[in-house]
Amino acid sequence: MNNQILEKSVVGEVQLSYSKTQEIHTNKIKSSEDIVAFIREIFPVEQINHREYAYSIFLDRANQILGYFMISAGGISGTIIDPRIVFQSALLANASAIIIFHNHPSGNLNASKADVEITIKISKAGKFLDITLLDHIIITENGYFSFSDEGRL
């Protein structure tokens, strides 16, 4: 019999949580205006011109908002939207659909090439998980751009 010494290794325990911490009055999401009204309630207004942030919003089958999650905080001219982070949190929330949004501190409402590419990537990934990307919103202090409204989703 071979006396092998078993090596012990330390592994991390994954802990996930989903808690309701904020009461926000929302109705069923029916349009980009509904989404933007919700975004303006949760997004820290003092940060909109400071640096870029990206969030995801999770919806059930009836388009009721289940929750939201800050995906990333970036710099003055960009932030990273990692699809794995988006879908990790969407699965935790048992979402049937998602909306992603980010701000442009510059006030420019035009979608960048990177904005278009990540929208396509998340939309395709969502199809594999049966989680629909309903919209990607870019917000500024004075307006917004909706990929869905513009027929780009």
Secondary structure by P-SEA (a helix, b strand, c coil): ccbbbbbbbbbbbbbbbbbbcbbbbbcccccaaaaaaaaaacccccccccbbbbbbbbbcccccccccccccccccccccccaaaaaaaaaaacccccccccccccccccccaaaaaaaaaaaaaaaaacccccbbbbbcccccccccccccc
